Protein backbone atom coordinates (compact mmCIF):
# COMPACT_ATOMS: atom_id res chain seq x y z
CA UNK A 1 0.00 0.00 0.00
CA UNK A 2 1.35 3.38 -0.97
CA UNK A 3 1.45 6.21 1.53
CA UNK A 4 -1.81 8.15 1.43
CA UNK A 5 -3.51 5.47 -0.69
CA UNK A 6 -6.99 4.36 0.33
CA UNK A 7 -7.40 0.73 1.33
CA UNK A 8 -10.05 0.18 -1.34
CA UNK A 9 -7.71 1.48 -4.05
CA UNK A 10 -4.86 -0.73 -2.82
CA UNK A 11 -7.13 -3.77 -2.71
CA UNK A 12 -8.43 -3.06 -6.22
CA UNK A 13 -4.87 -2.75 -7.53
CA UNK A 14 -3.90 -6.03 -5.86
CA UNK A 15 -6.92 -7.87 -7.27
CA UNK A 16 -6.12 -6.60 -10.75
CA UNK A 17 -2.41 -7.46 -10.69
CA UNK A 18 -2.93 -10.87 -9.07
CA UNK A 19 -5.54 -11.97 -11.59
CA UNK A 20 -8.15 -12.41 -8.88
CA UNK A 21 -10.36 -9.60 -10.20
CA UNK A 22 -11.10 -11.54 -13.37
CA UNK A 23 -11.69 -14.67 -11.34
CA UNK A 24 -14.16 -13.05 -8.96
CA UNK A 25 -16.47 -12.02 -11.79
CA UNK A 26 -15.91 -14.91 -14.15
CA UNK A 27 -18.69 -17.46 -14.38
CA UNK A 28 -16.97 -18.96 -17.43
CA UNK A 29 -14.04 -20.08 -15.25
CA UNK A 30 -16.37 -21.74 -12.76
CA UNK A 31 -18.30 -23.47 -15.54
CA UNK A 32 -15.08 -24.74 -17.10
CA UNK A 33 -13.97 -26.13 -13.72
CA UNK A 34 -17.34 -27.86 -13.24
CA UNK A 35 -17.05 -29.49 -16.66
CA UNK A 36 -13.45 -30.53 -16.05
CA UNK A 37 -13.94 -32.27 -12.70
CA UNK A 38 -17.56 -33.42 -12.84
CA UNK A 39 -20.30 -33.60 -10.24
CA UNK A 40 -18.60 -36.12 -7.94
CA UNK A 41 -15.40 -34.12 -7.38
CA UNK A 42 -16.83 -30.59 -7.59
CA UNK A 43 -18.22 -30.41 -4.00
CA UNK A 44 -14.79 -31.38 -2.64
CA UNK A 45 -12.97 -28.47 -4.29
CA UNK A 46 -12.95 -24.70 -4.16
CA UNK A 47 -11.43 -22.43 -6.80
CA UNK A 48 -9.12 -19.84 -5.24
CA UNK A 49 -8.01 -17.98 -8.35
CA UNK A 50 -5.42 -17.78 -11.09
CA UNK A 51 -1.95 -16.43 -10.51
CA UNK A 52 0.79 -16.40 -13.13
CA UNK A 53 -1.12 -18.90 -15.31
CA UNK A 54 -1.53 -21.33 -12.40
CA UNK A 55 -5.03 -22.25 -11.33
CA UNK A 56 -5.18 -22.46 -7.53
CA UNK A 57 -7.61 -24.95 -6.00
CA UNK A 58 -8.35 -25.98 -2.42
CA UNK A 59 -9.32 -29.61 -1.80
CA UNK A 60 -11.13 -30.91 1.29
CA UNK A 61 -9.18 -34.14 1.91
CA UNK A 62 -5.74 -35.63 1.38
CA UNK A 63 -6.99 -38.63 -0.65
CA UNK A 64 -8.94 -36.33 -2.98
CA UNK A 65 -5.90 -34.04 -3.31
CA UNK A 66 -3.74 -37.03 -4.21
CA UNK A 67 -6.29 -38.21 -6.80
CA UNK A 68 -6.44 -34.78 -8.44
CA UNK A 69 -2.67 -34.20 -8.33
CA UNK A 70 -1.55 -37.62 -9.53
CA UNK A 71 -4.31 -38.87 -11.80
CA UNK A 72 -6.48 -36.00 -13.04
CA UNK A 73 -4.28 -32.89 -13.17
CA UNK A 74 -2.97 -33.34 -16.74
CA UNK A 75 -6.48 -34.01 -18.05
CA UNK A 76 -7.88 -30.93 -16.26
CA UNK A 77 -5.07 -28.67 -17.55
CA UNK A 78 -5.72 -29.92 -21.07
CA UNK A 79 -9.45 -29.24 -20.68
CA UNK A 80 -8.71 -25.65 -19.63
CA UNK A 81 -6.30 -25.11 -22.50
CA UNK A 82 -8.99 -26.22 -24.96
CA UNK A 83 -12.05 -24.66 -23.33
CA UNK A 84 -11.00 -21.56 -21.39
CA UNK A 85 -9.64 -18.87 -23.66
CA UNK A 86 -9.38 -15.92 -21.25
CA UNK A 87 -6.19 -17.01 -19.52
CA UNK A 88 -3.75 -19.70 -20.58
CA UNK A 89 -3.58 -22.21 -17.73
CA UNK A 90 -0.20 -23.95 -17.65
CA UNK A 91 -0.54 -25.68 -14.28
CA UNK A 92 -2.80 -26.31 -11.30
CA UNK A 93 -1.77 -25.97 -7.68
CA UNK A 94 -3.83 -28.06 -5.27
CA UNK A 95 -3.70 -27.34 -1.54
CA UNK A 96 -5.46 -28.95 1.38
CA UNK A 97 -8.15 -26.71 2.80
CA UNK A 98 -11.01 -26.87 5.24
CA UNK A 99 -14.40 -25.77 4.03
C-alpha positions in Angstrom: 0.0 0.0 0.0 1.4 3.4 -1.0 1.5 6.2 1.5 -1.8 8.2 1.4 -3.5 5.5 -0.7 -7.0 4.4 0.3 -7.4 0.7 1.3 -10.1 0.2 -1.3 -7.7 1.5 -4.0 -4.9 -0.7 -2.8 -7.1 -3.8 -2.7 -8.4 -3.1 -6.2 -4.9 -2.8 -7.5 -3.9 -6.0 -5.9 -6.9 -7.9 -7.3 -6.1 -6.6 -10.7 -2.4 -7.5 -10.7 -2.9 -10.9 -9.1 -5.5 -12.0 -11.6 -8.2 -12.4 -8.9 -10.4 -9.6 -10.2 -11.1 -11.5 -13.4 -11.7 -14.7 -11.3 -14.2 -13.0 -9.0 -16.5 -12.0 -11.8 -15.9 -14.9 -14.2 -18.7 -17.5 -14.4 -17.0 -19.0 -17.4 -14.0 -20.1 -15.2 -16.4 -21.7 -12.8 -18.3 -23.5 -15.5 -15.1 -24.7 -17.1 -14.0 -26.1 -13.7 -17.3 -27.9 -13.2 -17.1 -29.5 -16.7 -13.4 -30.5 -16.1 -13.9 -32.3 -12.7 -17.6 -33.4 -12.8 -20.3 -33.6 -10.2 -18.6 -36.1 -7.9 -15.4 -34.1 -7.4 -16.8 -30.6 -7.6 -18.2 -30.4 -4.0 -14.8 -31.4 -2.6 -13.0 -28.5 -4.3 -12.9 -24.7 -4.2 -11.4 -22.4 -6.8 -9.1 -19.8 -5.2 -8.0 -18.0 -8.4 -5.4 -17.8 -11.1 -2.0 -16.4 -10.5 0.8 -16.4 -13.1 -1.1 -18.9 -15.3 -1.5 -21.3 -12.4 -5.0 -22.3 -11.3 -5.2 -22.5 -7.5 -7.6 -24.9 -6.0 -8.4 -26.0 -2.4 -9.3 -29.6 -1.8 -11.1 -30.9 1.3 -9.2 -34.1 1.9 -5.7 -35.6 1.4 -7.0 -38.6 -0.6 -8.9 -36.3 -3.0 -5.9 -34.0 -3.3 -3.7 -37.0 -4.2 -6.3 -38.2 -6.8 -6.4 -34.8 -8.4 -2.7 -34.2 -8.3 -1.5 -37.6 -9.5 -4.3 -38.9 -11.8 -6.5 -36.0 -13.0 -4.3 -32.9 -13.2 -3.0 -33.3 -16.7 -6.5 -34.0 -18.0 -7.9 -30.9 -16.3 -5.1 -28.7 -17.5 -5.7 -29.9 -21.1 -9.4 -29.2 -20.7 -8.7 -25.6 -19.6 -6.3 -25.1 -22.5 -9.0 -26.2 -25.0 -12.1 -24.7 -23.3 -11.0 -21.6 -21.4 -9.6 -18.9 -23.7 -9.4 -15.9 -21.3 -6.2 -17.0 -19.5 -3.7 -19.7 -20.6 -3.6 -22.2 -17.7 -0.2 -24.0 -17.7 -0.5 -25.7 -14.3 -2.8 -26.3 -11.3 -1.8 -26.0 -7.7 -3.8 -28.1 -5.3 -3.7 -27.3 -1.5 -5.5 -28.9 1.4 -8.2 -26.7 2.8 -11.0 -26.9 5.2 -14.4 -25.8 4.0 
